[in-house]
Amino acid sequence: MSTTIEQVPTSTKQTTKIPSATIRFAGDSGDGMQITGDQFTRTTALIGNDIATFPDYPAEIRAPKGTLAGVSAFQVHFSSEDIFTPGDQLDALVVMNPAALKTNLGDLRKGGILICNSDGFEKKDLELAGETENPLNSQVLEDQYQLFKVPMTKIVETALKDLKAAGMSTKEVDRCKNFFALGLVYWLYGRDMDATLRFLQTKFGNKPQIIEANTKALQAGWNYGETTDAFVSNYKIDPAKLTPGKYRDINGNTAMAWGLMTAAKLSDKELFLGSYPITPASDILHELAKFKHMGVRTFQAEDEIAAITSAIGASYGGHMSITTSSGPGIALKGEAIGLAMMLEIPLLIINIQRGGPSTGLPTKTEQADLFQAILGRNGECPLPVIAAHGPGDCFYVALEAWRISTRFMVPVIVLSDGYIANGSEPWLIPEMKNLKKIPIKHAPEQTDGSKFLPYKRDEYLSRPWAIPGTKGLMHRIGGLEKQDVTGNVNYEPDNHQHMTNTRAQKVENVALEIGPQEVEGPETGDVLVLSWGGTYGACRTAVELMISQGHKVAHAHLRWVNPFPKNLGEVLKRYKKVLIPELNMGQLRTLIRAKYLVDAQGLNKVKGRPFAIAELTTAIKELLPK
């Protein structure tokens, strides 16, 4: 998105201006709901609205068709004001079959717009969804919502009859009904179709029949909204007042990949990624693999252990090294993470969290790997841990993690999650000249005959980064305990105690670099909401809402979850109550209670979905003075 916005088409019907809207496309996993939502998001970004998205899809590549388990959905919140979440209740819901209606209707506000593909509610479709009666015939739907029963399949077949006569299959024609739905919603919210038409030309450039079919379906949807008597008006949402500059729509994994490449550039390093595919982390590998021509090296290893050990080797060789995975993969990397910690070399270990344990909920979000990141290794093995708070923030988290990793010669764990990785928002593209360099010094050649001391430390307790082959720097490495300064293998009890203390203190010293904990809201008050990771947007919005109602509530969001900021204990004591919302069973709350002896209260759930703002405001109100 740029500050130059596209014009919207003109409707002859009444237009109502509204500040924001939340819509959701839902259908079978083969109905193209993800591409439909993605196109709506891109077009909305071009108009200049602030946006936040929430893709939600099944774990199976092709889940049983028409079933509740096979429902795929894409939610978009767009506004003329700043927003930080994909929205709570839906203003409009588009469903393609009974299963999509059954699993999503509960999120639609009363009086909201409900658009149903009535052709998808045949007897077989109802049976697959466990329905005995057609819900579209229910008076309840008519009474509680603005119900629009649209025969999308038949309209698309009519619109594409010439193409079908020319040989296009019934299945191919049926696949275009999602673009009919997209065209109808474009009309409903005054969106322009040009960006999507350009997308079709780019994606299907060598398939002119597919381009023509989807174009006709898209236009048929827009024309249906404009010409049918069922829709009497549409809506307009003005552009948001964003900071001037050049924007683009970006999701968390793409931002993470771009941040990594930028960090490599700022530190004059070549980037190496050793990774094994796993949902939802794989897209970082996919994105980085596109930039081989820019010196990015990606290696799809045979397993997680090979992935991280290849990255350790690259780091030893003097490169910016990264390994990516999700919870189960991080578990397999555990021993090698300990090796990297013992080697005291820079390395980024990126965990895109998902619902667990084991395979768990591969496509759903969760924050349940915090204990794993901080405690999940054998021996005394503390590591710095940083967590992104939103899609665009992944870019800056990558820069900061690499800066700390190289400054302290220590592996850093970077946490994101499925909600951040797949969600998107407008992102102000930074100017390279405005980003701080990441200076790196390697140990210089030693030609005076003196012995190289690989564990001689600086003021941060960091050891020198020696490139193999450099004259005079021959030294021993490995997982065995080393003698401080000399780096010789050493089993002496006092040395092991000293090295354990030194490595722990080095990680604690990171707190000197990350700055104090900031608070949004009053400096003292009744409730402090303490959050980390992807709950940032919902917590910030909920606290701002409570402050606007006159309550003494504040918000502190942790960027580094190990070590904590130096002043965090003092911040916690300034409030009568502390609430820690987490998409786990209370992992940060346990750490905070143990370290600061604060009776923090938890708000916890593990349902594979982010917090709604209403859940947070309800929990905050329960802690306020009666």
C-alpha positions as CSV (number, residue, x, y, z in Angstrom):
1,M,0.0,0.0,0.0
2,S,1.2,3.5,-0.7
3,T,-0.1,6.9,0.2
4,T,-1.6,7.0,-3.3
5,I,-4.9,5.2,-3.0
6,E,-7.1,3.7,-5.7
7,Q,-10.5,5.1,-6.7
8,V,-13.6,3.0,-5.9
9,P,-16.3,2.2,-8.4
10,T,-19.5,4.2,-8.2
11,S,-22.7,2.5,-7.2
12,T,-26.1,4.1,-7.9
13,K,-27.5,2.8,-4.6
14,Q,-27.5,4.5,-1.3
15,T,-24.2,4.5,0.5
16,T,-23.8,4.5,4.3
17,K,-20.5,5.7,5.8
18,I,-19.2,3.6,8.7
19,P,-15.9,3.7,10.7
20,S,-15.0,0.0,10.4
21,A,-16.2,-3.5,9.6
22,T,-15.3,-7.0,10.3
23,I,-16.1,-9.7,7.7
24,R,-15.4,-13.3,7.3
25,F,-15.5,-15.6,4.2
26,A,-16.1,-19.3,5.2
27,G,-16.5,-22.4,3.1
28,D,-15.1,-25.8,2.3
29,S,-11.3,-26.0,2.2
30,G,-11.6,-26.4,-1.5
31,D,-13.8,-23.3,-2.0
32,G,-10.9,-20.8,-2.2
33,M,-11.7,-18.9,0.9
34,Q,-8.1,-18.1,1.7
35,I,-7.4,-16.5,-1.7
36,T,-10.7,-14.7,-1.5
37,G,-9.8,-13.2,1.8
38,D,-6.3,-12.4,0.7
39,Q,-7.6,-10.5,-2.4
40,F,-10.1,-8.6,-0.3
41,T,-7.3,-7.7,2.1
42,R,-5.0,-6.5,-0.7
43,T,-7.7,-4.4,-2.3
44,T,-8.7,-2.9,1.1
45,A,-5.0,-2.0,1.7
46,L,-4.9,-0.1,-1.6
47,I,-7.9,1.9,-0.6
48,G,-6.0,3.0,2.5
49,N,-7.9,1.4,5.4
50,D,-6.0,0.1,8.4
51,I,-6.4,-3.7,8.3
52,A,-5.9,-6.8,10.4
53,T,-6.5,-10.4,9.2
54,F,-7.1,-13.8,10.7
55,P,-6.8,-16.8,8.3
56,D,-8.2,-20.0,9.9
57,Y,-7.9,-23.2,8.0
58,P,-7.9,-27.0,8.6
59,A,-4.8,-29.0,9.3
60,E,-5.4,-31.4,6.5
61,I,-4.4,-30.4,3.0
62,R,-7.8,-31.7,1.8
63,A,-10.1,-32.2,4.7
64,P,-13.3,-34.3,4.2
65,K,-15.4,-32.1,1.9
66,G,-18.5,-30.4,3.3
67,T,-17.8,-31.5,6.9
68,L,-17.3,-29.3,10.0
69,A,-13.7,-30.3,10.2
70,G,-13.1,-29.1,6.6
71,V,-14.3,-25.5,7.0
72,S,-11.8,-22.9,6.0
73,A,-12.3,-19.2,6.9
74,F,-10.6,-15.8,6.4
75,Q,-11.5,-12.8,8.6
76,V,-10.7,-9.2,7.8
77,H,-11.1,-6.2,10.1
78,F,-10.7,-2.9,8.2
79,S,-11.1,0.6,9.5
80,S,-10.7,4.3,9.0
81,E,-9.0,4.4,12.5
82,D,-6.0,2.5,14.0
83,I,-6.8,-1.1,14.8
84,F,-4.7,-3.8,16.4
85,T,-6.9,-7.0,16.1
86,P,-8.9,-8.8,13.4
87,G,-12.0,-7.9,15.3
88,D,-14.4,-9.6,17.7
89,Q,-17.9,-9.9,16.4
90,L,-18.6,-10.1,12.7
91,D,-20.5,-7.4,10.8
92,A,-20.8,-9.7,7.7
93,L,-20.4,-13.4,7.1
94,V,-20.3,-15.1,3.8
95,V,-20.8,-18.9,3.9
96,M,-20.7,-21.4,1.0
97,N,-22.3,-24.4,2.7
98,P,-24.1,-25.6,5.9
99,A,-20.9,-26.6,7.7
100,A,-19.5,-23.1,7.3
101,L,-22.7,-21.6,8.6
102,K,-22.8,-23.9,11.5
103,T,-19.2,-23.3,12.6
104,N,-19.2,-19.5,12.1
105,L,-22.7,-18.2,12.8
106,G,-22.0,-17.7,16.5
107,D,-19.5,-15.0,15.8
108,L,-22.0,-12.9,13.7
109,R,-23.5,-10.0,15.6
110,K,-27.3,-9.8,15.8
111,G,-28.5,-7.7,12.9
112,G,-25.3,-8.5,10.9
113,I,-25.2,-9.4,7.2
114,L,-25.4,-13.1,6.4
115,I,-24.8,-14.0,2.7
116,C,-25.3,-17.7,1.9
117,N,-24.7,-19.6,-1.2
118,S,-28.1,-21.2,-1.3
119,D,-27.0,-23.7,-3.9
120,G,-24.6,-25.2,-1.4
121,F,-27.4,-26.3,0.9
122,E,-28.6,-29.4,-0.8
123,K,-29.6,-32.6,1.1
124,K,-26.1,-34.1,0.9
125,D,-24.5,-30.9,2.1
126,L,-26.9,-30.8,5.1
127,E,-26.1,-34.4,6.0
128,L,-22.4,-33.8,5.9
129,A,-22.9,-30.9,8.3
130,G,-25.1,-33.0,10.6
131,E,-28.2,-31.0,9.8
132,T,-31.7,-32.5,9.3
133,E,-33.4,-29.4,8.2
134,N,-32.2,-26.6,5.9
135,P,-31.3,-23.7,8.3
136,L,-31.9,-21.2,5.5
137,N,-35.6,-21.9,5.9
138,S,-35.4,-21.0,9.6
139,Q,-37.4,-18.0,10.6
140,V,-34.8,-17.5,13.3
141,L,-32.1,-16.5,10.7
142,E,-34.6,-14.1,9.1
143,D,-35.4,-12.5,12.4
144,Q,-31.9,-12.2,13.8
145,Y,-29.8,-11.3,10.8
146,Q,-29.9,-9.6,7.4
147,L,-30.1,-12.9,5.5
148,F,-29.3,-12.9,1.8
149,K,-29.8,-16.3,0.1
150,V,-27.9,-16.0,-3.2
151,P,-27.8,-18.9,-5.7
152,M,-24.1,-18.3,-6.4
153,T,-23.5,-21.6,-8.2
154,K,-26.3,-21.2,-10.7
155,I,-25.5,-17.5,-11.4
156,V,-21.9,-18.4,-12.1
157,E,-22.9,-21.2,-14.4
158,T,-25.1,-18.8,-16.3
159,A,-22.3,-16.2,-16.5
160,L,-19.9,-18.7,-17.8
161,K,-22.1,-20.7,-20.1
162,D,-20.1,-19.6,-23.2
163,L,-16.9,-20.9,-21.6
164,K,-18.6,-24.1,-20.6
165,A,-19.8,-24.6,-24.1
166,A,-16.3,-24.1,-25.3
167,G,-15.1,-27.0,-23.2
168,M,-14.6,-25.6,-19.6
169,S,-15.5,-28.4,-17.2
170,T,-18.3,-28.1,-14.6
171,K,-15.8,-28.5,-11.8
172,E,-13.7,-25.6,-13.2
173,V,-16.8,-23.4,-13.5
174,D,-17.8,-24.3,-9.9
175,R,-14.4,-23.2,-8.6
176,C,-15.2,-19.6,-9.7
177,K,-18.0,-19.1,-7.3
178,N,-15.6,-17.7,-4.7
179,F,-14.8,-14.8,-7.0
180,F,-18.6,-14.2,-7.4
181,A,-18.7,-13.9,-3.6
182,L,-15.7,-11.6,-3.7
183,G,-17.3,-9.4,-6.3
184,L,-20.5,-9.1,-4.3
185,V,-18.5,-8.1,-1.1
186,Y,-16.5,-5.7,-3.2
187,W,-19.8,-4.0,-4.2
188,L,-21.1,-4.1,-0.6
189,Y,-18.0,-2.2,0.8
190,G,-17.2,-0.1,-2.3
191,R,-14.0,-1.9,-3.2
192,D,-12.3,-1.6,-6.6
193,M,-11.8,-4.7,-8.7
194,D,-8.7,-3.6,-10.7
195,A,-6.2,-5.0,-8.2
196,T,-7.8,-8.5,-8.4
197,L,-8.0,-8.3,-12.1
198,R,-4.3,-7.6,-12.3
199,F,-3.7,-10.5,-9.9
200,L,-5.6,-12.9,-12.2
201,Q,-3.5,-11.7,-15.2
202,T,-0.3,-12.3,-13.3
203,K,-1.2,-15.6,-11.7
204,F,-2.9,-17.2,-14.7
205,G,-1.1,-15.5,-17.5
206,N,-0.8,-18.6,-19.6
207,K,-4.3,-19.8,-18.9
208,P,-6.6,-17.2,-20.6
209,Q,-9.7,-19.3,-20.0
210,I,-9.2,-19.3,-16.3
211,I,-8.6,-15.5,-16.3
212,E,-11.8,-14.9,-18.3
213,A,-13.9,-17.2,-16.1
214,N,-12.8,-15.6,-12.8
215,T,-13.1,-12.1,-14.3
216,K,-16.7,-12.8,-15.3
217,A,-17.6,-14.3,-12.0
218,L,-16.1,-11.3,-10.1
219,Q,-18.0,-8.9,-12.3
220,A,-21.2,-11.0,-11.9
221,G,-20.9,-10.7,-8.2
222,W,-20.5,-6.9,-8.3
223,N,-23.4,-6.5,-10.7
224,Y,-25.6,-8.8,-8.6
225,G,-25.2,-6.4,-5.6
226,E,-25.8,-3.4,-7.8
227,T,-28.9,-4.7,-9.6
228,T,-30.8,-7.0,-7.3
229,D,-33.5,-5.5,-5.1
230,A,-32.3,-7.5,-2.1
231,F,-29.5,-5.1,-1.4
232,V,-30.8,-1.6,-0.9
233,S,-27.5,0.1,0.1
234,N,-23.8,-0.5,0.5
235,Y,-21.1,0.9,2.8
236,K,-18.1,3.3,2.7
237,I,-15.1,3.3,5.0
238,D,-12.7,6.2,4.6
239,P,-8.9,5.7,4.5
240,A,-7.1,5.6,7.8
241,K,-4.8,8.4,8.9
242,L,-1.5,6.5,8.7
243,T,2.0,7.9,9.1
244,P,3.0,9.2,5.6
245,G,5.2,6.8,3.7
246,K,5.3,3.8,1.5
247,Y,3.2,0.8,2.8
248,R,2.6,-2.8,1.8
249,D,0.4,-5.5,3.2
250,I,2.6,-8.0,5.0
251,N,2.2,-11.1,7.1
252,G,4.4,-12.2,10.0
253,N,6.4,-14.9,8.2
254,T,7.2,-12.6,5.3
255,A,8.2,-9.8,7.6
256,M,10.4,-12.2,9.6
257,A,12.2,-13.3,6.4
258,W,12.7,-9.7,5.3
259,G,14.0,-8.8,8.7
260,L,16.5,-11.6,8.6
261,M,17.8,-10.5,5.2
262,T,18.0,-6.9,6.4
263,A,19.9,-7.9,9.5
264,A,22.4,-9.8,7.3
265,K,22.9,-6.7,5.2
266,L,23.3,-4.4,8.2
267,S,25.9,-6.7,9.7
268,D,27.7,-7.3,6.3
269,K,27.1,-11.1,6.7
270,E,25.8,-13.7,4.3
271,L,22.7,-15.4,5.5
272,F,22.3,-19.2,5.9
273,L,19.0,-20.9,6.9
274,G,19.0,-24.6,7.8
275,S,15.4,-25.7,8.1
276,Y,13.0,-28.7,8.0
277,P,9.5,-27.9,6.7
278,I,6.8,-27.7,9.4
279,T,3.6,-25.7,9.7
280,P,3.4,-22.7,10.3
281,A,7.1,-22.0,10.0
282,S,7.7,-23.2,6.4
283,D,6.8,-19.9,4.7
284,I,10.0,-18.4,6.1
285,L,12.0,-21.0,4.2
286,H,9.9,-20.4,1.1
287,E,10.4,-16.7,1.2
288,L,14.1,-16.8,1.8
289,A,14.6,-19.3,-0.9
290,K,13.4,-16.7,-3.4
291,F,16.5,-14.6,-2.8
292,K,19.3,-16.9,-3.8
293,H,20.4,-14.2,-6.3
294,M,21.0,-11.9,-3.3
295,G,23.3,-14.3,-1.6
296,V,20.8,-15.9,0.7
297,R,21.5,-19.6,1.2
298,T,18.7,-21.9,2.3
299,F,19.1,-25.6,3.1
300,Q,16.1,-27.9,3.4
301,A,17.6,-30.6,5.6
302,E,16.5,-34.2,6.1
303,D,15.4,-33.6,9.6
304,E,15.3,-31.0,12.4
305,I,18.6,-32.1,13.9
306,A,20.4,-31.7,10.6
307,A,18.8,-28.4,10.1
308,I,20.1,-26.8,13.3
309,T,23.5,-28.5,13.2
310,S,24.0,-27.2,9.6
311,A,23.2,-23.7,11.0
312,I,25.7,-24.2,13.8
313,G,28.3,-25.1,11.3
314,A,27.6,-22.0,9.2
315,S,27.8,-19.8,12.3
316,Y,31.1,-21.4,13.2
317,G,32.2,-20.5,9.7
318,G,31.3,-16.8,10.3
319,H,27.9,-16.5,8.6
320,M,24.6,-15.2,9.9
321,S,22.9,-18.5,10.8
322,I,19.2,-19.3,11.4
323,T,17.1,-22.3,12.0
324,T,13.3,-22.2,11.9
325,S,10.6,-24.6,13.1
326,S,7.6,-25.0,15.4
327,G,7.2,-26.6,18.8
328,P,7.7,-30.3,17.9
329,G,10.7,-29.4,15.7
330,I,12.2,-27.3,18.5
331,A,11.9,-30.3,20.8
332,L,14.0,-32.3,18.4
333,K,16.6,-29.5,18.1
334,G,17.0,-29.4,21.9
335,E,20.4,-31.1,22.2
336,A,21.9,-29.0,19.4
337,I,20.6,-25.8,21.0
338,G,22.6,-26.8,24.1
339,L,25.6,-27.4,21.9
340,A,25.3,-23.9,20.4
341,M,25.0,-22.5,23.9
342,M,28.2,-24.3,25.0
343,L,30.0,-23.1,21.8
344,E,28.9,-19.6,22.6
345,I,28.3,-18.6,19.0
346,P,25.6,-16.4,17.4
347,L,22.5,-18.3,16.1
348,L,18.8,-17.4,15.7
349,I,16.4,-20.2,16.6
350,I,12.9,-19.2,15.4
351,N,9.9,-20.9,16.8
352,I,6.5,-20.2,15.1
353,Q,4.3,-21.6,17.8
354,R,1.2,-23.7,17.1
355,G,-1.3,-25.7,19.2
356,G,0.4,-28.6,20.9
357,P,1.8,-30.8,22.4
358,S,3.0,-33.3,19.7
359,T,1.3,-32.7,16.3
360,G,-1.5,-31.0,18.2
361,L,-3.3,-28.3,16.2
362,P,-0.8,-27.6,13.4
363,T,-2.8,-24.7,11.8
364,K,-4.1,-23.1,15.0
365,T,-2.3,-20.6,17.2
366,E,-1.1,-21.0,20.8
367,Q,1.6,-19.5,23.1
368,A,2.4,-22.7,24.9
369,D,6.1,-23.0,24.0
370,L,7.3,-20.3,26.5
371,F,8.5,-22.9,29.0
372,Q,10.1,-24.8,26.2
373,A,12.0,-21.7,25.0
374,I,13.2,-20.8,28.5
375,L,13.6,-24.1,30.2
376,G,13.4,-26.9,27.6
377,R,17.0,-28.2,27.5
378,N,19.2,-30.4,29.6
379,G,21.6,-28.8,32.1
380,E,21.8,-25.2,33.0
381,C,21.1,-23.7,29.6
382,P,19.6,-20.2,29.8
383,L,19.1,-18.3,26.5
384,P,17.7,-14.9,25.6
385,V,14.2,-15.2,24.3
386,I,12.4,-12.4,22.3
387,A,8.8,-12.5,21.1
388,A,7.1,-10.6,18.2
389,H,3.9,-8.8,19.0
390,G,2.4,-8.5,15.5
391,P,3.1,-9.3,11.8
392,G,5.1,-6.1,11.0
393,D,7.0,-6.3,14.3
394,C,8.5,-9.6,13.1
395,F,10.8,-7.5,10.9
396,Y,12.2,-5.5,13.8
397,V,12.4,-8.5,16.2
398,A,14.7,-10.2,13.6
399,L,17.0,-7.2,13.7
400,E,17.1,-7.0,17.5
401,A,17.6,-10.7,18.0
402,W,20.6,-10.8,15.6
403,R,22.1,-7.7,17.3
404,I,21.9,-9.3,20.7
405,S,23.1,-12.7,19.4
406,T,26.2,-11.2,17.9
407,R,26.9,-8.7,20.7
408,F,26.7,-11.4,23.4
409,M,27.9,-14.4,21.3
410,V,24.9,-16.4,22.4
411,P,22.0,-18.2,20.5
412,V,18.7,-16.3,20.7
413,I,15.3,-17.9,20.6
414,V,12.7,-15.9,18.6
415,L,9.0,-16.6,19.3
416,S,6.2,-15.9,16.9
417,D,2.9,-17.9,16.5
418,G,0.5,-19.0,13.9
419,Y,-1.8,-16.0,14.4
420,I,1.1,-13.5,13.8
421,A,2.7,-15.7,11.0
422,N,-0.4,-15.9,8.9
423,G,-2.1,-12.6,9.8
424,S,-1.3,-9.4,7.9
425,E,-1.4,-5.7,8.4
426,P,-0.3,-2.5,6.6
427,W,3.5,-2.1,7.1
428,L,5.4,1.1,6.6
429,I,8.5,0.0,4.6
430,P,11.5,1.5,6.4
431,E,14.3,3.4,4.8
432,M,17.5,1.4,4.9
433,K,19.5,4.5,5.8
434,N,17.4,4.9,8.9
435,L,18.2,1.4,10.3
436,K,21.1,1.1,12.7
437,K,24.1,-0.9,11.6
438,I,24.9,-4.2,13.4
439,P,28.7,-4.0,13.9
440,I,30.5,-7.3,14.1
441,K,34.1,-7.9,14.9
442,H,35.9,-11.1,14.4
443,A,39.1,-12.1,16.1
444,P,42.1,-10.8,14.1
445,E,45.0,-12.8,12.9
446,Q,47.7,-13.6,15.5
447,T,51.1,-13.6,14.0
448,D,53.2,-12.9,17.0
449,G,53.3,-16.6,18.1
450,S,51.1,-16.1,21.2
451,K,48.4,-18.6,22.0
452,F,44.9,-17.7,21.0
453,L,42.5,-17.5,24.0
454,P,39.0,-18.4,22.7
455,Y,37.2,-17.8,26.0
456,K,38.8,-14.6,27.0
457,R,35.8,-12.3,27.5
458,D,34.9,-8.7,27.1
459,E,32.9,-6.4,29.3
460,Y,29.7,-8.2,28.3
461,L,31.3,-11.6,29.0
462,S,31.3,-12.4,25.3
463,R,34.1,-14.4,23.8
464,P,35.7,-13.6,20.4
465,W,34.1,-14.9,17.2
466,A,37.0,-16.6,15.5
467,I,36.7,-17.6,11.8
468,P,38.2,-21.1,11.1
469,G,41.4,-20.9,9.0
470,T,42.4,-17.5,10.4
471,K,46.1,-17.5,11.0
472,G,47.0,-18.0,14.7
473,L,43.5,-18.7,15.9
474,M,43.5,-22.5,16.1
475,H,41.4,-23.7,19.1
476,R,39.2,-26.5,20.3
477,I,35.4,-26.5,20.2
478,G,32.7,-28.9,21.2
479,G,30.0,-29.7,23.8
480,L,32.4,-30.7,26.5
481,E,33.0,-28.1,29.2
482,K,35.8,-25.7,28.6
483,Q,38.2,-24.0,30.8
484,D,37.5,-20.3,30.9
485,V,39.9,-18.1,28.9
486,T,42.0,-21.0,27.4
487,G,39.1,-23.1,26.0
488,N,40.8,-26.3,27.0
489,V,38.5,-29.2,27.9
490,N,38.1,-29.1,31.7
491,Y,36.2,-31.3,34.1
492,E,37.2,-29.5,37.3
493,P,34.2,-28.9,39.7
494,D,35.1,-25.2,40.3
495,N,35.6,-24.5,36.6
496,H,32.2,-26.0,35.7
497,Q,30.5,-23.9,38.5
498,H,32.4,-20.8,37.2
499,M,31.4,-21.4,33.5
500,T,27.8,-22.1,34.4
501,N,27.7,-18.9,36.4
502,T,29.4,-16.9,33.6
503,R,27.0,-18.2,30.9
504,A,24.0,-17.3,33.0
505,Q,25.3,-13.9,33.9
506,K,26.0,-13.2,30.2
507,V,22.3,-13.9,29.4
508,E,21.3,-11.7,32.4
509,N,23.5,-8.9,31.0
510,V,21.2,-8.7,27.9
511,A,18.8,-6.8,30.2
512,L,21.4,-4.0,30.2
513,E,20.9,-3.6,26.5
514,I,17.1,-4.0,26.1
515,G,16.1,-0.9,28.1
516,P,13.4,-0.5,30.8
517,Q,9.9,-1.8,30.6
518,E,7.5,0.8,29.2
519,V,3.9,1.2,30.4
520,E,0.9,2.5,28.4
521,G,-1.6,4.2,30.7
522,P,-1.4,5.6,34.2
523,E,1.9,5.1,36.2
524,T,0.0,3.7,39.1
525,G,-3.5,2.2,39.2
526,D,-5.9,-0.6,40.0
527,V,-4.9,-3.1,37.3
528,L,-1.8,-3.7,35.1
529,V,-2.3,-6.0,32.1
530,L,1.0,-7.7,31.4
531,S,1.2,-9.4,28.0
532,W,3.7,-11.0,25.6
533,G,3.7,-12.1,22.0
534,G,0.6,-12.1,19.8
535,T,-1.9,-11.0,22.5
536,Y,-0.5,-7.4,22.2
537,G,-3.3,-6.0,19.9
538,A,-6.2,-7.4,21.9
539,C,-4.6,-6.3,25.3
540,R,-3.8,-2.8,24.0
541,T,-7.3,-2.3,22.6
542,A,-9.0,-3.6,25.8
543,V,-6.9,-1.4,28.0
544,E,-7.5,1.7,25.9
545,L,-11.2,1.0,26.1
546,M,-11.1,0.7,29.9
547,I,-9.1,3.9,30.2
548,S,-11.6,5.7,28.0
549,Q,-14.3,4.6,30.5
550,G,-12.4,6.2,33.4
551,H,-10.7,3.2,34.9
552,K,-7.2,3.2,36.3
553,V,-5.8,0.4,34.1
554,A,-2.5,0.2,32.3
555,H,-0.7,-2.1,29.8
556,A,2.8,-3.4,29.8
557,H,3.9,-5.6,26.9
558,L,7.1,-7.7,27.3
559,R,9.3,-7.9,24.2
560,W,12.0,-9.9,25.9
561,V,10.7,-12.7,28.0
562,N,14.2,-13.8,29.1
563,P,15.8,-11.9,30.7
564,F,13.0,-9.6,31.9
565,P,13.7,-5.8,31.8
566,K,15.5,-4.6,34.9
567,N,12.7,-2.4,36.2
568,L,9.9,-5.0,35.7
569,G,9.6,-5.8,39.4
570,E,9.2,-2.2,40.3
571,V,6.6,-1.7,37.6
572,L,4.5,-4.7,38.8
573,K,4.4,-3.3,42.4
574,R,2.8,0.0,41.3
575,Y,-0.5,-1.6,40.6
576,K,-3.0,-3.3,43.0
577,K,-3.7,-6.2,40.6
578,V,-1.7,-7.8,37.7
579,L,-3.6,-9.6,35.0
580,I,-1.6,-11.8,32.6
581,P,-3.6,-13.0,29.5
582,E,-2.0,-15.9,27.7
583,L,-2.9,-18.5,25.1
584,N,-1.6,-21.2,27.4
585,M,-2.3,-22.4,30.9
586,G,-0.3,-19.7,32.7
587,Q,3.3,-20.1,31.8
588,L,4.4,-16.4,32.0
589,R,2.3,-16.0,35.1
590,T,4.2,-18.9,36.7
591,L,7.6,-17.2,35.9
592,I,6.4,-13.8,37.1
593,R,5.1,-15.2,40.4
594,A,8.3,-17.2,41.0
595,K,10.7,-14.3,40.3
596,Y,8.8,-11.3,41.7
597,L,6.5,-13.0,44.3
598,V,3.5,-11.1,42.8
599,D,0.1,-12.6,43.1
600,A,-0.6,-12.2,39.4
601,Q,-3.9,-13.4,38.0
602,G,-4.2,-15.3,34.8
603,L,-6.6,-15.3,31.9
604,N,-5.9,-18.4,29.9
605,K,-7.3,-20.4,27.0
606,V,-6.0,-23.0,24.5
607,K,-8.8,-23.1,21.9
608,G,-6.6,-22.3,18.9
609,R,-8.0,-18.8,18.6
610,P,-6.8,-15.4,19.7
611,F,-8.4,-13.5,22.5
612,A,-11.5,-11.4,21.8
613,I,-11.4,-7.9,23.3
614,A,-14.6,-8.6,25.2
615,E,-12.9,-11.5,27.0
616,L,-10.2,-9.2,28.2
617,T,-12.4,-6.3,29.3
618,T,-14.6,-8.8,31.2
619,A,-11.5,-10.2,33.0
620,I,-10.2,-6.6,33.8
621,K,-13.6,-5.5,35.2
622,E,-13.5,-8.5,37.6
623,L,-10.3,-7.2,39.1
624,L,-11.4,-3.6,39.5
625,P,-12.5,-2.3,42.9
626,K,-16.2,-2.9,43.5
